[in-house]
Amino acid sequence: MLLYAAPILTFKRIIKKASIEEYSCIPYILALFSCLTYSWYGFPVVSYGWENLTVCSISSLGVLFESTFISIYVWFAPRGKKKQALLMSSLVLVVFGLTVFFSSFSMHNRHIRKIFVGSIGLVSSISMYGSPLVAAKQVIRTKSVEFMPFHLSLFTFLTSLTWMGYGVLGKDPFITAPNCIGSMMGILQLVLYCIYSKCKETPKVLHDIDQPTALKIPTNHVDTKGDNP
């Protein structure tokens, strides 16, 4: 929940300046897709009873956070970026709607249904976890951790590690796999932080870099902008 709430200060800044500046909405849209998918994955229609109640609950909370962030972004974005955000959000909603439809009405075997929804969730999580690589490249290029706060990197690692353990104990590969990747991304960020945190060189790039978080539940959304908590 703390990871999902991490971008609050970023959007407080956007509201205060009435501008999205250099921020991108893509990480939040990918996080929304992941949260939607895992909310459905944890629902009794897909999982066995409420075995994944925690997954469903935290993912549903993530949907609320990400929807709010995207709405604020669209409100203050210029026409071009507003159109792009709305188009991508609509695409995500359509794909999720099709996922719900096919898993509910075309798949009568619960095991097959769980594999289908879990696979889509896995793809969405891996896509979202690709963003830290952009931040890592930025850190190496600028020799500055300004855009990658230590506490967010630490929380990403700890949260992913905990959910990976949850997946291992529950023998659920669709929860274990994405959080295994999230743990590795967290370790990468912490290593880079240790290497470049003592560097005093002025950053070569002065605008912010977006990175989704992690969140995960199965999928943890992490915003690594410099002004986040």
C-alpha positions in Angstrom: 0.0 0.0 0.0 2.9 2.4 0.8 4.4 1.7 -2.6 1.1 2.4 -4.4 0.9 5.7 -2.4 4.5 6.7 -3.3 3.6 8.9 -6.3 1.3 11.1 -4.2 3.9 13.8 -3.8 4.7 13.7 -7.5 1.0 14.4 -8.3 0.8 17.0 -5.6 3.6 18.8 -7.4 1.7 18.4 -10.7 -1.4 19.9 -9.2 0.5 22.8 -7.6 2.2 23.7 -10.9 -0.8 22.8 -13.1 1.6 21.0 -15.4 2.8 17.4 -16.0 6.3 18.8 -16.9 8.4 15.9 -18.2 6.4 13.1 -16.4 5.1 10.1 -18.4 1.8 8.4 -17.8 2.9 5.1 -19.2 4.1 3.6 -15.9 0.8 4.3 -14.3 -1.2 2.8 -17.1 0.9 -0.3 -17.1 0.5 -0.5 -13.3 -3.3 -0.1 -13.7 -3.4 -3.0 -16.2 -1.4 -5.2 -13.8 -3.6 -4.3 -10.8 -6.8 -4.9 -12.8 -5.6 -8.3 -14.0 -4.5 -9.4 -10.5 -7.7 -8.2 -8.9 -9.5 -10.5 -11.3 -6.9 -13.2 -10.7 -7.5 -13.2 -7.0 -11.3 -13.2 -7.4 -13.1 -16.5 -6.6 -14.2 -16.8 -10.3 -10.5 -17.5 -11.2 -8.8 -18.6 -8.0 -10.1 -21.3 -5.7 -12.4 -19.6 -3.2 -10.7 -16.7 -1.5 -7.3 -18.3 -1.4 -5.8 -15.1 -2.9 -7.9 -12.6 -1.0 -4.8 -10.6 -0.1 -3.9 -10.4 -3.8 -7.4 -9.3 -4.8 -7.6 -6.7 -2.0 -4.2 -5.0 -2.5 -4.6 -5.0 -6.3 -8.1 -3.4 -6.0 -6.5 -0.7 -3.9 -3.9 -0.3 -6.6 -6.6 0.2 -9.2 -8.0 3.1 -7.1 -4.6 4.7 -6.7 -3.6 4.3 -10.4 -7.0 5.5 -11.7 -6.7 8.6 -9.6 -3.1 9.3 -10.8 -4.1 8.8 -14.4 -7.1 11.1 -14.0 -5.0 13.9 -12.6 -2.4 13.4 -15.3 -5.1 13.6 -18.1 -6.6 16.7 -16.5 -3.3 18.7 -16.6 -1.7 17.2 -19.7 -1.5 19.1 -23.0 -3.7 17.9 -25.8 -1.2 15.6 -27.4 -0.3 13.8 -24.2 -3.9 13.8 -23.0 -5.0 12.0 -26.2 -2.1 9.5 -25.9 -3.0 8.7 -22.2 -6.7 8.3 -23.0 -5.9 6.0 -25.9 -3.6 3.8 -23.9 -6.0 3.7 -21.0 -8.8 2.7 -23.2 -6.7 0.0 -24.8 -5.9 -1.4 -21.4 -9.6 -1.4 -20.4 -10.5 -3.2 -23.6 -7.9 -5.9 -23.1 -8.9 -6.3 -19.5 -12.6 -6.5 -20.5 -11.8 -9.2 -23.1 -9.8 -11.1 -20.5 -12.8 -11.1 -18.1 -15.2 -12.0 -20.8 -13.3 -15.0 -22.2 -12.2 -16.3 -18.8 -15.8 -16.1 -17.6 -17.8 -17.4 -20.5 -15.4 -19.4 -22.8 -13.4 -21.3 -20.1 -15.4 -23.6 -17.9 -12.4 -25.4 -16.4 -11.1 -23.3 -13.4 -7.5 -24.5 -13.9 -7.4 -23.4 -17.5 -9.1 -20.1 -16.5 -6.4 -19.5 -13.8 -3.6 -20.2 -16.3 -5.1 -17.9 -18.9 -5.6 -14.9 -16.5 -2.3 -15.6 -14.7 -0.4 -15.6 -18.0 -1.8 -12.2 -18.9 -1.0 -10.9 -15.5 2.6 -12.2 -15.8 3.1 -10.4 -19.1 1.7 -7.2 -17.7 4.0 -7.4 -14.7 7.1 -8.1 -16.8 6.3 -5.1 -19.0 5.9 -2.9 -15.9 9.2 -4.2 -14.4 11.1 -3.1 -17.5 10.9 0.5 -16.5 13.6 0.2 -13.7 16.1 -0.5 -16.5 15.4 3.0 -17.9 16.1 4.5 -14.5 19.2 2.3 -14.1 20.5 3.6 -17.4 19.9 7.1 -16.3 21.9 6.6 -13.1 24.8 5.2 -15.0 24.8 7.9 -17.6 24.5 10.8 -15.2 26.5 9.2 -12.3 23.7 10.4 -10.0 21.0 8.7 -7.9 18.9 11.8 -7.9 16.2 10.0 -9.9 16.3 6.8 -7.9 15.6 7.4 -4.2 17.1 4.8 -1.8 14.0 4.2 0.2 11.9 3.4 -2.9 14.5 1.0 -4.2 14.6 -0.7 -0.8 10.8 -0.9 -0.5 10.6 -2.3 -4.0 13.1 -5.1 -3.1 11.4 -5.9 0.2 7.9 -5.9 -1.1 8.8 -8.0 -4.2 10.8 -10.4 -2.0 7.8 -10.8 0.4 5.3 -11.4 -2.4 7.7 -13.9 -4.0 7.7 -15.8 -0.7 3.9 -15.7 -0.7 3.9 -17.2 -4.2 6.4 -19.9 -3.3 4.5 -21.0 -0.2 1.3 -21.0 -2.2 3.0 -22.8 -5.1 1.7 -20.1 -7.5 4.1 -19.4 -10.4 2.0 -16.4 -11.5 2.8 -14.6 -8.3 6.3 -15.9 -7.8 7.7 -15.2 -11.2 6.9 -11.4 -11.6 8.0 -10.7 -8.0 11.2 -12.7 -8.6 12.0 -10.2 -11.4 11.0 -7.4 -9.1 13.4 -8.6 -6.5 16.2 -8.7 -9.0 15.4 -5.2 -10.2 15.4 -4.0 -6.6 18.8 -5.5 -6.0 20.1 -3.8 -9.2 18.8 -0.5 -8.0 20.3 -0.9 -4.5 23.7 -1.9 -6.0 23.7 1.1 -8.3 22.7 3.3 -5.4 25.7 2.1 -3.4 28.0 2.7 -6.4 26.9 6.1 -7.3 25.5 7.6 -4.1 29.0 9.0 -3.2 29.5 10.6 -6.6 29.4 14.4 -6.4 29.2 15.0 -10.1 26.4 17.2 -11.2 23.7 15.3 -13.1 23.9 15.7 -16.9 20.1 15.4 -17.3 17.9 17.9 -15.4 14.4 16.5 -16.0 12.8 13.6 -14.2 12.6 10.0 -15.3 9.5 7.9 -14.8 9.7 4.4 -13.4 6.7 2.2 -12.2 6.9 0.8 -9.2 6.5 -1.9 -8.0 3.7 -3.1 -6.6 2.9 -5.7 -6.7 1.4 -7.9 -5.3 2.1 -9.7 -7.8 3.0 -6.6 -9.4 4.3 -3.8 -7.4 4.2 -0.3 -8.9 7.2 1.9 -8.0 7.6 5.5 -8.9 11.3 6.5 -8.7 11.2 10.2 -9.4 13.4 12.3 -7.3 10.5 14.1 -5.5 8.7 11.0 -4.3 8.7 9.8 -0.7 
